[in-house]
Amino acid sequence: MLKLNKNFVKNICKKALNEDLYPSGDITSALLDKNIKKKIKLISSQNGIIAGLDFAKETFGLIDKQIKFNTKKKEGSVVKKNEVVATIEGRVQNILIGERVALNFLSHISGIATKTNLFVKKAGKKTKICCTRKTIPTLRYVQKYAVKVGGGLNHRFNLSDEFLIKDNHVAISDIKALILKAIKNKKNRKITVEVDNLNQLKKIIGLKFNTVLLDNMNTTTLKKAVKLAKKYYKTEASGNIHLKNVKEVAQTGVNRISIGSLTHSSSALDLKLEI
């Protein structure tokens, strides 16, 4: 699993707080008596996977080191509707200052983890679910971390990680020539090649690359493609895959399924602070 570096979490929480508080702070919470202390419950309003607890804890800690953030659920654990995730104890004024930033991190990260976990369960143990680079700019590490918490795998992190020869590359150059160039410049990086039909696949069978990405194929074609490619490459399916068809796609025998919606379209998990 991707590990959360403490300095990374701290820096991103600082940026989020600055976005919310610049230039005059929380002018509404400033109306409250600053000495009032309370123990507040962080509650989930729906079933899901809880993730991002370090971000919430760091947010409150940056505002007030005296705030106690006590987790009742472990990172990556299942949470039920109306279940207490954590308690936050300290000056109410300072807790309310960090409330939205903490919940934004928790809700977003938990939402991705929850959706990923649903796909993982549907796909079964033999096929891995992985995310893509369809992420919010500057938040890729956070979103890919959420996918891992939900039981998924990470695709390449950025454009330098591995070669991924896609349709737009092939549209302006010969696919075989591109693969041969990638092999020549490999330097221990993996090579993935995208194909969208069986004829395209047959042309490159036998060339030395790692993974063939079978894009937007129906399950009948996908089965044939997997049968052709499995002796030579790892196989990956992508394109228009959702919860209703992911099990059928997995049953074609593909090694993994990549799903952009894990990061670009996951709904936030509904969480709230209750005084």
DRENPA-3360 file (N, C-alpha, C; in nm, 2 decimals, always signed):
BEGIN
1 = MLKLNKNF = +0.08/-0.12/+0.00/+0.00/+0.00/+0.00/+0.09/+0.13/+0.00 ~ +0.04/+0.23/-0.07/+0.11/+0.36/-0.07/+0.11/+0.40/+0.08 ~ +0.23/+0.45/+0.12/+0.24/+0.50/+0.26/+0.23/+0.65/+0.26 ~ +0.16/+0.70/+0.36/+0.14/+0.84/+0.38/+0.26/+0.90/+0.45 ~ +0.34/+0.98/+0.39/+0.45/+1.05/+0.45/+0.39/+1.16/+0.54 ~ +0.44/+1.17/+0.66/+0.38/+1.26/+0.76/+0.39/+1.41/+0.71 ~ +0.50/+1.44/+0.65/+0.52/+1.58/+0.60/+0.43/+1.61/+0.48 ~ +0.40/+1.50/+0.40/+0.31/+1.52/+0.29/+0.17/+1.55/+0.34;
9 = VKNICKKA = +0.13/+1.48/+0.44/-0.01/+1.50/+0.49/-0.01/+1.64/+0.56 ~ +0.09/+1.67/+0.63/+0.09/+1.80/+0.70/+0.09/+1.92/+0.59 ~ +0.17/+1.91/+0.49/+0.17/+2.01/+0.39/+0.04/+2.03/+0.31 ~ -0.02/+1.92/+0.28/-0.15/+1.93/+0.20/-0.26/+1.98/+0.29 ~ -0.26/+1.94/+0.42/-0.36/+2.00/+0.51/-0.34/+2.15/+0.54 ~ -0.21/+2.19/+0.54/-0.19/+2.33/+0.55/-0.24/+2.41/+0.43 ~ -0.23/+2.36/+0.31/-0.28/+2.42/+0.19/-0.43/+2.43/+0.20 ~ -0.49/+2.32/+0.24/-0.64/+2.32/+0.25/-0.69/+2.42/+0.35;
17 = LNEDLYPS = -0.62/+2.43/+0.47/-0.67/+2.52/+0.57/-0.65/+2.67/+0.52 ~ -0.54/+2.69/+0.45/-0.51/+2.83/+0.40/-0.62/+2.87/+0.30 ~ -0.66/+2.77/+0.22/-0.77/+2.79/+0.12/-0.90/+2.83/+0.19 ~ -0.93/+2.77/+0.30/-1.05/+2.79/+0.37/-1.05/+2.91/+0.47 ~ -0.93/+2.95/+0.51/-0.92/+3.06/+0.62/-0.87/+3.19/+0.57 ~ -0.80/+3.19/+0.45/-0.75/+3.32/+0.40/-0.86/+3.42/+0.36 ~ -0.85/+3.55/+0.40/-0.74/+3.61/+0.47/-0.77/+3.64/+0.62 ~ -0.90/+3.62/+0.66/-0.94/+3.66/+0.79/-0.99/+3.55/+0.89;
25 = GDITSALL = -0.96/+3.43/+0.85/-1.00/+3.32/+0.94/-1.15/+3.29/+0.94 ~ -1.19/+3.21/+1.03/-1.33/+3.17/+1.05/-1.41/+3.28/+1.12 ~ -1.46/+3.38/+1.05/-1.52/+3.50/+1.12/-1.65/+3.46/+1.19 ~ -1.71/+3.35/+1.16/-1.83/+3.31/+1.22/-1.80/+3.24/+1.36 ~ -1.71/+3.14/+1.35/-1.68/+3.07/+1.48/-1.61/+3.16/+1.58 ~ -1.55/+3.27/+1.53/-1.49/+3.37/+1.62/-1.59/+3.44/+1.71 ~ -1.72/+3.43/+1.67/-1.82/+3.48/+1.76/-1.85/+3.41/+1.88 ~ -1.80/+3.28/+1.89/-1.82/+3.19/+2.00/-1.72/+3.22/+2.11;
33 = DKNIKKKI = -1.75/+3.18/+2.23/-1.66/+3.19/+2.35/-1.55/+3.09/+2.32 ~ -1.43/+3.14/+2.31/-1.31/+3.05/+2.28/-1.28/+2.95/+2.39 ~ -1.33/+2.96/+2.50/-1.30/+2.87/+2.62/-1.40/+2.75/+2.63 ~ -1.50/+2.75/+2.55/-1.60/+2.64/+2.56/-1.53/+2.51/+2.50 ~ -1.54/+2.41/+2.58/-1.48/+2.28/+2.54/-1.59/+2.17/+2.53 ~ -1.58/+2.09/+2.43/-1.68/+1.98/+2.41/-1.61/+1.86/+2.35 ~ -1.68/+1.75/+2.37/-1.64/+1.62/+2.31/-1.74/+1.59/+2.19 ~ -1.69/+1.60/+2.07/-1.78/+1.59/+1.95/-1.76/+1.46/+1.88;
41 = KLISSQNG = -1.87/+1.40/+1.83/-1.86/+1.27/+1.76/-1.85/+1.29/+1.61 ~ -1.77/+1.22/+1.55/-1.76/+1.21/+1.40/-1.83/+1.08/+1.36 ~ -1.94/+1.10/+1.29/-2.04/+0.99/+1.26/-2.05/+0.97/+1.11 ~ -2.06/+0.84/+1.07/-2.09/+0.81/+0.93/-2.24/+0.80/+0.91 ~ -2.29/+0.87/+0.81/-2.43/+0.87/+0.78/-2.47/+0.76/+0.68 ~ -2.37/+0.68/+0.64/-2.39/+0.57/+0.55/-2.29/+0.46/+0.56 ~ -2.32/+0.34/+0.51/-2.22/+0.23/+0.51/-2.11/+0.26/+0.41 ~ -1.98/+0.22/+0.45/-1.87/+0.24/+0.36/-1.74/+0.19/+0.42;
49 = IIAGLDFA = -1.63/+0.23/+0.35/-1.50/+0.21/+0.40/-1.44/+0.34/+0.45 ~ -1.39/+0.35/+0.57/-1.34/+0.47/+0.62/-1.19/+0.49/+0.59 ~ -1.15/+0.60/+0.53/-1.01/+0.62/+0.49/-0.98/+0.77/+0.50 ~ -0.86/+0.81/+0.53/-0.82/+0.95/+0.54/-0.81/+1.00/+0.68 ~ -0.81/+0.91/+0.78/-0.81/+0.95/+0.92/-0.69/+1.04/+0.96 ~ -0.58/+1.01/+0.90/-0.46/+1.09/+0.92/-0.47/+1.24/+0.88 ~ -0.55/+1.26/+0.77/-0.57/+1.39/+0.72/-0.66/+1.47/+0.82 ~ -0.76/+1.41/+0.87/-0.85/+1.47/+0.97/-0.78/+1.50/+1.09;
57 = KETFGLID = -0.70/+1.41/+1.14/-0.63/+1.43/+1.27/-0.53/+1.54/+1.25 ~ -0.46/+1.55/+1.14/-0.35/+1.65/+1.12/-0.42/+1.79/+1.10 ~ -0.54/+1.79/+1.04/-0.61/+1.92/+1.02/-0.64/+1.98/+1.16 ~ -0.69/+1.91/+1.25/-0.73/+1.96/+1.38/-0.60/+1.99/+1.46 ~ -0.49/+1.91/+1.44/-0.37/+1.93/+1.51/-0.30/+2.06/+1.47 ~ -0.31/+2.10/+1.34/-0.25/+2.22/+1.29/-0.32/+2.34/+1.35 ~ -0.45/+2.33/+1.38/-0.53/+2.44/+1.43/-0.50/+2.46/+1.58 ~ -0.50/+2.34/+1.65/-0.49/+2.35/+1.80/-0.43/+2.21/+1.84;
65 = KQIKFNTK = -0.31/+2.22/+1.89/-0.24/+2.09/+1.94/-0.31/+2.03/+2.06 ~ -0.40/+2.10/+2.12/-0.46/+2.05/+2.24/-0.59/+1.97/+2.20 ~ -0.63/+1.98/+2.08/-0.75/+1.90/+2.04/-0.71/+1.75/+2.04 ~ -0.79/+1.67/+2.10/-0.77/+1.52/+2.10/-0.86/+1.45/+1.99 ~ -0.79/+1.39/+1.90/-0.87/+1.31/+1.79/-0.85/+1.17/+1.82 ~ -0.96/+1.10/+1.87/-0.95/+0.96/+1.91/-1.03/+0.88/+1.81 ~ -0.96/+0.79/+1.74/-1.03/+0.71/+1.64/-1.10/+0.59/+1.70 ~ -1.22/+0.56/+1.66/-1.29/+0.44/+1.70/-1.29/+0.33/+1.59;
73 = KKEGSVVK = -1.25/+0.37/+1.47/-1.24/+0.28/+1.36/-1.10/+0.28/+1.30 ~ -1.05/+0.17/+1.25/-0.92/+0.17/+1.19/-0.93/+0.21/+1.05 ~ -0.82/+0.26/+1.00/-0.81/+0.30/+0.86/-0.84/+0.18/+0.77 ~ -0.93/+0.20/+0.67/-0.96/+0.09/+0.58/-1.07/-0.01/+0.63 ~ -1.12/+0.02/+0.75/-1.22/-0.07/+0.81/-1.36/-0.03/+0.76 ~ -1.45/-0.13/+0.77/-1.59/-0.11/+0.73/-1.66/-0.03/+0.84 ~ -1.74/+0.07/+0.79/-1.82/+0.15/+0.89/-1.96/+0.14/+0.85 ~ -2.05/+0.13/+0.95/-2.19/+0.12/+0.93/-2.26/+0.26/+0.94;
81 = KNEVVATI = -2.38/+0.27/+0.89/-2.46/+0.39/+0.90/-2.48/+0.42/+1.05 ~ -2.46/+0.55/+1.09/-2.48/+0.60/+1.23/-2.37/+0.55/+1.32 ~ -2.26/+0.49/+1.27/-2.15/+0.45/+1.36/-2.05/+0.56/+1.38 ~ -2.00/+0.56/+1.51/-1.90/+0.66/+1.54/-1.77/+0.62/+1.49 ~ -1.71/+0.71/+1.41/-1.58/+0.69/+1.35/-1.47/+0.74/+1.44 ~ -1.49/+0.85/+1.51/-1.39/+0.91/+1.60/-1.46/+1.01/+1.69 ~ -1.39/+1.05/+1.79/-1.44/+1.16/+1.88/-1.33/+1.27/+1.87 ~ -1.37/+1.39/+1.88/-1.28/+1.51/+1.88/-1.31/+1.59/+2.00;
89 = EGRVQNIL = -1.21/+1.61/+2.08/-1.23/+1.68/+2.21/-1.14/+1.80/+2.22 ~ -1.20/+1.91/+2.26/-1.12/+2.03/+2.28/-1.21/+2.16/+2.27 ~ -1.14/+2.27/+2.24/-1.22/+2.40/+2.22/-1.31/+2.39/+2.10 ~ -1.44/+2.41/+2.12/-1.53/+2.40/+2.01/-1.50/+2.50/+1.90 ~ -1.46/+2.62/+1.93/-1.43/+2.72/+1.83/-1.33/+2.67/+1.73 ~ -1.22/+2.60/+1.78/-1.11/+2.55/+1.70/-1.15/+2.42/+1.62 ~ -1.24/+2.34/+1.69/-1.29/+2.22/+1.62/-1.37/+2.26/+1.50 ~ -1.45/+2.37/+1.51/-1.54/+2.41/+1.40/-1.46/+2.48/+1.29;
97 = IGERVALN = -1.35/+2.54/+1.33/-1.26/+2.59/+1.22/-1.21/+2.49/+1.13 ~ -1.18/+2.37/+1.18/-1.12/+2.26/+1.10/-1.23/+2.16/+1.05 ~ -1.35/+2.18/+1.09/-1.45/+2.08/+1.06/-1.46/+2.05/+0.91 ~ -1.48/+2.15/+0.82/-1.51/+2.13/+0.68/-1.39/+2.07/+0.61 ~ -1.27/+2.12/+0.64/-1.14/+2.07/+0.58/-1.13/+1.92/+0.62 ~ -1.14/+1.89/+0.74/-1.13/+1.75/+0.79/-1.23/+1.66/+0.72 ~ -1.35/+1.70/+0.72/-1.46/+1.62/+0.66/-1.44/+1.61/+0.50 ~ -1.39/+1.71/+0.44/-1.37/+1.71/+0.30/-1.27/+1.60/+0.26;
105 = FLSHISGI = -1.16/+1.60/+0.34/-1.06/+1.49/+0.32/-1.12/+1.35/+0.34 ~ -1.18/+1.34/+0.46/-1.23/+1.21/+0.50/-1.34/+1.16/+0.40 ~ -1.43/+1.25/+0.36/-1.54/+1.21/+0.27/-1.49/+1.17/+0.14 ~ -1.40/+1.24/+0.08/-1.35/+1.22/-0.05/-1.27/+1.09/-0.05 ~ -1.17/+1.07/+0.04/-1.09/+0.96/+0.04/-1.17/+0.83/+0.07 ~ -1.26/+0.84/+0.17/-1.35/+0.73/+0.20/-1.44/+0.69/+0.09 ~ -1.49/+0.79/+0.01/-1.57/+0.76/-0.10/-1.50/+0.68/-0.21 ~ -1.38/+0.72/-0.24/-1.30/+0.64/-0.34/-1.27/+0.50/-0.29;
113 = ATKTNLFV = -1.23/+0.49/-0.16/-1.21/+0.36/-0.10/-1.33/+0.27/-0.10 ~ -1.44/+0.33/-0.08/-1.57/+0.26/-0.07/-1.61/+0.20/-0.21 ~ -1.60/+0.29/-0.31/-1.63/+0.25/-0.45/-1.54/+0.14/-0.50 ~ -1.41/+0.16/-0.47/-1.31/+0.06/-0.51/-1.34/-0.07/-0.45 ~ -1.38/-0.07/-0.32/-1.41/-0.20/-0.26/-1.53/-0.27/-0.32 ~ -1.62/-0.20/-0.36/-1.74/-0.26/-0.43/-1.70/-0.33/-0.56 ~ -1.61/-0.27/-0.63/-1.56/-0.33/-0.76/-1.47/-0.45/-0.73 ~ -1.39/-0.44/-0.62/-1.31/-0.55/-0.59/-1.39/-0.67/-0.55;
121 = KKAGKKTK = -1.49/-0.65/-0.47/-1.58/-0.76/-0.43/-1.65/-0.83/-0.55 ~ -1.70/-0.74/-0.64/-1.77/-0.79/-0.76/-1.68/-0.87/-0.86 ~ -1.55/-0.82/-0.87/-1.46/-0.88/-0.96/-1.41/-1.02/-0.92 ~ -1.40/-1.04/-0.78/-1.35/-1.17/-0.73/-1.20/-1.16/-0.71 ~ -1.15/-1.27/-0.66/-1.01/-1.28/-0.62/-0.91/-1.29/-0.74 ~ -0.95/-1.34/-0.85/-0.86/-1.37/-0.96/-0.82/-1.24/-1.04 ~ -0.91/-1.15/-1.05/-0.89/-1.03/-1.13/-0.87/-0.91/-1.04 ~ -0.77/-0.83/-1.06/-0.74/-0.71/-0.98/-0.80/-0.59/-1.04;
129 = ICCTRKTI = -0.85/-0.50/-0.95/-0.91/-0.37/-0.99/-0.80/-0.26/-0.98 ~ -0.78/-0.18/-1.08/-0.68/-0.08/-1.06/-0.73/+0.06/-1.12 ~ -0.67/+0.16/-1.07/-0.71/+0.30/-1.11/-0.63/+0.35/-1.22 ~ -0.66/+0.47/-1.27/-0.58/+0.53/-1.38/-0.52/+0.66/-1.34 ~ -0.48/+0.74/-1.44/-0.43/+0.88/-1.41/-0.54/+0.98/-1.42 ~ -0.67/+0.94/-1.42/-0.78/+1.03/-1.43/-0.81/+1.08/-1.29 ~ -0.72/+1.17/-1.24/-0.73/+1.22/-1.10/-0.73/+1.37/-1.10 ~ -0.77/+1.42/-0.98/-0.77/+1.57/-0.96/-0.62/+1.61/-0.96;
137 = PTLRYVQK = -0.59/+1.71/-1.04/-0.45/+1.76/-1.04/-0.40/+1.80/-0.90 ~ -0.28/+1.75/-0.87/-0.21/+1.77/-0.74/-0.26/+1.68/-0.63 ~ -0.37/+1.61/-0.65/-0.43/+1.52/-0.55/-0.41/+1.37/-0.59 ~ -0.33/+1.34/-0.69/-0.32/+1.21/-0.74/-0.27/+1.11/-0.63 ~ -0.17/+1.15/-0.55/-0.12/+1.06/-0.45/-0.23/+1.02/-0.35 ~ -0.31/+1.12/-0.31/-0.42/+1.10/-0.22/-0.52/+1.01/-0.27 ~ -0.56/+1.03/-0.40/-0.66/+0.95/-0.46/-0.62/+0.80/-0.48 ~ -0.49/+0.79/-0.53/-0.44/+0.65/-0.55/-0.42/+0.58/-0.41;
145 = YAVKVGGG = -0.39/+0.66/-0.31/-0.38/+0.60/-0.17/-0.52/+0.54/-0.14 ~ -0.62/+0.62/-0.17/-0.76/+0.58/-0.13/-0.80/+0.45/-0.21 ~ -0.76/+0.43/-0.33/-0.78/+0.31/-0.41/-0.72/+0.19/-0.34 ~ -0.59/+0.21/-0.29/-0.52/+0.10/-0.23/-0.59/+0.06/-0.10 ~ -0.64/+0.16/-0.02/-0.71/+0.13/+0.10/-0.84/+0.05/+0.07 ~ -0.90/+0.08/-0.04/-1.02/+0.00/-0.08/-1.00/-0.13/-0.14 ~ -0.87/-0.17/-0.15/-0.83/-0.31/-0.20/-0.79/-0.31/-0.34 ~ -0.78/-0.20/-0.41/-0.74/-0.19/-0.55/-0.59/-0.18/-0.57;
153 = LNHRFNLS = -0.55/-0.18/-0.69/-0.41/-0.16/-0.73/-0.39/-0.03/-0.80 ~ -0.27/+0.03/-0.80/-0.24/+0.15/-0.87/-0.18/+0.12/-1.01 ~ -0.23/+0.19/-1.11/-0.18/+0.18/-1.24/-0.05/+0.27/-1.23 ~ +0.01/+0.30/-1.34/+0.13/+0.39/-1.34/+0.10/+0.52/-1.27 ~ +0.19/+0.57/-1.19/+0.16/+0.69/-1.12/+0.17/+0.82/-1.21 ~ +0.27/+0.82/-1.30/+0.28/+0.93/-1.39/+0.34/+0.88/-1.52 ~ +0.37/+0.97/-1.61/+0.41/+0.94/-1.75/+0.55/+0.88/-1.76 ~ +0.63/+0.89/-1.65/+0.76/+0.84/-1.65/+0.77/+0.70/-1.60;
161 = DEFLIKDN = +0.67/+0.64/-1.54/+0.67/+0.51/-1.47/+0.69/+0.40/-1.57 ~ +0.61/+0.40/-1.68/+0.62/+0.29/-1.77/+0.57/+0.34/-1.91 ~ +0.60/+0.26/-2.01/+0.56/+0.29/-2.15/+0.41/+0.25/-2.16 ~ +0.32/+0.33/-2.21/+0.19/+0.29/-2.24/+0.15/+0.35/-2.38 ~ +0.16/+0.26/-2.47/+0.14/+0.29/-2.61/-0.01/+0.28/-2.64 ~ -0.07/+0.40/-2.66/-0.22/+0.41/-2.67/-0.26/+0.44/-2.82 ~ -0.39/+0.45/-2.84/-0.45/+0.47/-2.97/-0.40/+0.60/-3.04 ~ -0.38/+0.71/-2.96/-0.33/+0.83/-3.02/-0.19/+0.83/-3.06;
169 = HVAISDIK = -0.11/+0.74/-2.99/+0.03/+0.72/-3.04/+0.03/+0.64/-3.17 ~ -0.05/+0.54/-3.18/-0.06/+0.46/-3.29/-0.12/+0.53/-3.41 ~ -0.20/+0.63/-3.39/-0.26/+0.71/-3.49/-0.16/+0.79/-3.58 ~ -0.05/+0.81/-3.52/+0.06/+0.89/-3.59/+0.19/+0.81/-3.61 ~ +0.18/+0.69/-3.58/+0.30/+0.60/-3.60/+0.26/+0.46/-3.61 ~ +0.35/+0.37/-3.66/+0.33/+0.23/-3.67/+0.34/+0.16/-3.53 ~ +0.24/+0.08/-3.50/+0.24/+0.02/-3.36/+0.36/-0.07/-3.34 ~ +0.40/-0.15/-3.43/+0.52/-0.23/-3.42/+0.65/-0.15/-3.40;
177 = ALILKAIK = +0.66/-0.04/-3.47/+0.78/+0.04/-3.46/+0.78/+0.11/-3.33 ~ +0.67/+0.15/-3.27/+0.67/+0.21/-3.14/+0.71/+0.11/-3.03 ~ +0.66/-0.01/-3.04/+0.69/-0.12/-2.95/+0.84/-0.15/-2.95 ~ +0.90/-0.16/-3.07/+1.04/-0.18/-3.08/+1.13/-0.07/-3.02 ~ +1.08/+0.05/-3.04/+1.15/+0.17/-2.98/+1.14/+0.16/-2.83 ~ +1.02/+0.13/-2.78/+1.01/+0.12/-2.64/+1.10/+0.01/-2.58 ~ +1.11/-0.10/-2.65/+1.19/-0.21/-2.60/+1.34/-0.17/-2.59 ~ +1.38/-0.09/-2.70/+1.52/-0.04/-2.71/+1.55/+0.06/-2.59;
185 = NKKNRKIT = +1.45/+0.13/-2.55/+1.47/+0.24/-2.45/+1.41/+0.19/-2.31 ~ +1.39/+0.07/-2.29/+1.31/+0.02/-2.18/+1.37/+0.05/-2.04 ~ +1.50/+0.03/-2.02/+1.57/+0.06/-1.90/+1.49/+0.02/-1.77 ~ +1.45/-0.11/-1.77/+1.38/-0.18/-1.66/+1.24/-0.13/-1.64 ~ +1.19/-0.04/-1.73/+1.05/+0.00/-1.72/+0.96/-0.10/-1.79 ~ +0.84/-0.11/-1.75/+0.74/-0.20/-1.81/+0.68/-0.14/-1.94 ~ +0.63/-0.22/-2.03/+0.57/-0.17/-2.15/+0.43/-0.23/-2.16 ~ +0.33/-0.14/-2.17/+0.19/-0.18/-2.20/+0.15/-0.13/-2.33;
193 = VEVDNLNQ = +0.08/-0.21/-2.41/+0.03/-0.17/-2.54/-0.12/-0.18/-2.54 ~ -0.19/-0.08/-2.59/-0.33/-0.08/-2.60/-0.38/-0.12/-2.74 ~ -0.47/-0.21/-2.74/-0.53/-0.26/-2.87/-0.69/-0.25/-2.85 ~ -0.76/-0.23/-2.97/-0.90/-0.23/-2.96/-0.97/-0.33/-3.05 ~ -0.89/-0.41/-3.11/-0.95/-0.52/-3.19/-0.86/-0.64/-3.20 ~ -0.91/-0.75/-3.24/-0.83/-0.87/-3.25/-0.72/-0.87/-3.36 ~ -0.75/-0.80/-3.47/-0.65/-0.79/-3.58/-0.53/-0.72/-3.53 ~ -0.55/-0.61/-3.46/-0.44/-0.53/-3.40/-0.36/-0.61/-3.31;
201 = LKKIIGLK = -0.43/-0.69/-3.22/-0.36/-0.78/-3.13/-0.27/-0.89/-3.20 ~ -0.33/-0.95/-3.30/-0.25/-1.05/-3.38/-0.13/-1.00/-3.44 ~ -0.13/-0.87/-3.48/-0.01/-0.81/-3.54/+0.11/-0.80/-3.45 ~ +0.08/-0.79/-3.32/+0.19/-0.77/-3.22/+0.23/-0.88/-3.13 ~ +0.15/-0.99/-3.14/+0.17/-1.11/-3.06/+0.31/-1.16/-3.08 ~ +0.39/-1.18/-2.97/+0.52/-1.23/-2.98/+0.63/-1.13/-2.95 ~ +0.59/-1.00/-2.98/+0.69/-0.89/-2.94/+0.70/-0.89/-2.79 ~ +0.82/-0.85/-2.75/+0.85/-0.86/-2.60/+0.81/-0.73/-2.52;
209 = FNTVLLDN = +0.69/-0.73/-2.48/+0.64/-0.63/-2.39/+0.56/-0.70/-2.27 ~ +0.51/-0.62/-2.18/+0.46/-0.68/-2.06/+0.31/-0.70/-2.05 ~ +0.24/-0.60/-2.09/+0.09/-0.61/-2.07/+0.02/-0.56/-2.20 ~ -0.09/-0.63/-2.23/-0.17/-0.58/-2.34/-0.30/-0.53/-2.28 ~ -0.33/-0.40/-2.32/-0.45/-0.33/-2.27/-0.56/-0.35/-2.37 ~ -0.67/-0.42/-2.33/-0.78/-0.45/-2.43/-0.89/-0.35/-2.40 ~ -0.90/-0.26/-2.49/-0.98/-0.14/-2.47/-1.12/-0.15/-2.54 ~ -1.22/-0.12/-2.46/-1.36/-0.11/-2.51/-1.40/-0.23/-2.60;
217 = MNTTTLKK = -1.37/-0.35/-2.55/-1.41/-0.47/-2.62/-1.53/-0.53/-2.55 ~ -1.62/-0.59/-2.63/-1.73/-0.66/-2.56/-1.68/-0.79/-2.50 ~ -1.75/-0.85/-2.42/-1.70/-0.97/-2.35/-1.67/-1.09/-2.44 ~ -1.74/-1.10/-2.55/-1.71/-1.21/-2.64/-1.58/-1.19/-2.71 ~ -1.55/-1.07/-2.75/-1.42/-1.04/-2.81/-1.31/-1.04/-2.71 ~ -1.34/-1.00/-2.59/-1.25/-0.99/-2.48/-1.20/-1.14/-2.44 ~ -1.29/-1.23/-2.44/-1.25/-1.37/-2.42/-1.15/-1.42/-2.52 ~ -1.18/-1.39/-2.64/-1.09/-1.43/-2.75/-0.96/-1.37/-2.74;
225 = AVKLAKKY = -0.96/-1.24/-2.71/-0.83/-1.17/-2.69/-0.75/-1.22/-2.58 ~ -0.81/-1.25/-2.47/-0.74/-1.31/-2.35/-0.68/-1.45/-2.39 ~ -0.76/-1.53/-2.46/-0.71/-1.66/-2.50/-0.58/-1.65/-2.59 ~ -0.58/-1.55/-2.68/-0.47/-1.53/-2.77/-0.35/-1.47/-2.70 ~ -0.37/-1.39/-2.60/-0.26/-1.31/-2.54/-0.20/-1.37/-2.41 ~ -0.28/-1.45/-2.34/-0.24/-1.49/-2.20/-0.11/-1.57/-2.19 ~ -0.07/-1.63/-2.30/+0.06/-1.71/-2.30/+0.18/-1.61/-2.30 ~ +0.15/-1.49/-2.35/+0.26/-1.40/-2.38/+0.26/-1.28/-2.28;
233 = YKTEASGN = +0.15/-1.23/-2.24/+0.14/-1.11/-2.17/+0.04/-1.11/-2.05 ~ +0.05/-1.02/-1.96/-0.05/-0.99/-1.87/-0.16/-0.92/-1.94 ~ -0.29/-0.94/-1.91/-0.40/-0.88/-1.98/-0.48/-0.78/-1.89 ~ -0.52/-0.67/-1.95/-0.60/-0.57/-1.88/-0.71/-0.53/-1.96 ~ -0.83/-0.51/-1.90/-0.95/-0.46/-1.97/-0.98/-0.32/-1.93 ~ -1.03/-0.24/-2.02/-1.07/-0.10/-1.98/-1.18/-0.05/-2.07 ~ -1.24/+0.05/-2.03/-1.34/+0.11/-2.11/-1.49/+0.07/-2.08 ~ -1.56/+0.17/-2.03/-1.71/+0.15/-2.01/-1.73/+0.03/-1.91;
241 = IHLKNVKE = -1.65/+0.02/-1.81/-1.67/-0.09/-1.71/-1.73/-0.03/-1.58 ~ -1.84/-0.09/-1.54/-1.91/-0.03/-1.42/-1.95/-0.15/-1.33 ~ -2.02/-0.12/-1.22/-2.05/-0.23/-1.13/-2.15/-0.33/-1.18 ~ -2.23/-0.30/-1.28/-2.32/-0.39/-1.34/-2.26/-0.50/-1.43 ~ -2.14/-0.46/-1.49/-2.08/-0.55/-1.58/-1.94/-0.60/-1.54 ~ -1.89/-0.55/-1.43/-1.75/-0.58/-1.40/-1.73/-0.73/-1.37 ~ -1.83/-0.80/-1.31/-1.82/-0.94/-1.28/-1.80/-1.02/-1.41 ~ -1.89/-0.98/-1.51/-1.88/-1.05/-1.64/-1.75/-1.02/-1.71;
249 = VAQTGVNR = -1.70/-0.90/-1.70/-1.56/-0.87/-1.76/-1.46/-0.96/-1.69 ~ -1.46/-0.96/-1.56/-1.36/-1.04/-1.48/-1.37/-1.19/-1.52 ~ -1.48/-1.24/-1.55/-1.50/-1.38/-1.59/-1.44/-1.42/-1.73 ~ -1.39/-1.32/-1.80/-1.33/-1.34/-1.93/-1.18/-1.39/-1.91 ~ -1.13/-1.38/-1.78/-1.00/-1.42/-1.75/-0.89/-1.32/-1.75 ~ -0.93/-1.19/-1.77/-0.83/-1.08/-1.77/-0.76/-1.07/-1.63 ~ -0.64/-1.04/-1.63/-0.56/-1.03/-1.50/-0.61/-0.91/-1.42 ~ -0.64/-0.80/-1.49/-0.68/-0.68/-1.42/-0.77/-0.59/-1.50;
257 = ISIGSLTH = -0.85/-0.51/-1.43/-0.94/-0.42/-1.49/-0.91/-0.28/-1.45 ~ -0.89/-0.18/-1.54/-0.87/-0.05/-1.50/-0.99/+0.04/-1.52 ~ -1.02/+0.12/-1.41/-1.15/+0.19/-1.41/-1.12/+0.34/-1.37 ~ -1.14/+0.43/-1.46/-1.11/+0.57/-1.44/-1.21/+0.63/-1.34 ~ -1.33/+0.58/-1.33/-1.43/+0.64/-1.24/-1.40/+0.62/-1.10 ~ -1.31/+0.53/-1.06/-1.27/+0.52/-0.92/-1.23/+0.65/-0.86 ~ -1.15/+0.73/-0.94/-1.10/+0.85/-0.89/-1.17/+0.97/-0.95 ~ -1.22/+0.97/-1.07/-1.28/+1.09/-1.12/-1.43/+1.10/-1.09;
265 = SSSALDLK = -1.50/+1.00/-1.05/-1.64/+1.00/-1.03/-1.70/+0.94/-0.90 ~ -1.61/+0.91/-0.80/-1.66/+0.85/-0.68/-1.74/+0.95/-0.60 ~ -1.85/+0.91/-0.54/-1.93/+1.00/-0.45/-1.86/+1.00/-0.32 ~ -1.87/+1.11/-0.25/-1.81/+1.13/-0.12/-1.89/+1.05/-0.02 ~ -1.83/+0.99/+0.08/-1.90/+0.92/+0.19/-1.95/+1.03/+0.28 ~ -2.08/+1.01/+0.32/-2.15/+1.11/+0.40/-2.11/+1.10/+0.54 ~ -2.04/+1.20/+0.59/-1.99/+1.20/+0.73/-2.03/+1.33/+0.79 ~ -2.04/+1.33/+0.93/-2.08/+1.46/+0.99/-2.02/+1.46/+1.14;
273 = LEI = -2.01/+1.59/+1.19/-1.98/+1.61/+1.33/-2.10/+1.64/+1.40 ~ -2.12/+1.57/+1.52/-2.24/+1.59/+1.60/-2.20/+1.64/+1.74 ~ -2.25/+1.76/+1.77/-2.22/+1.81/+1.91/-2.33/+1.76/+2.00;
% end
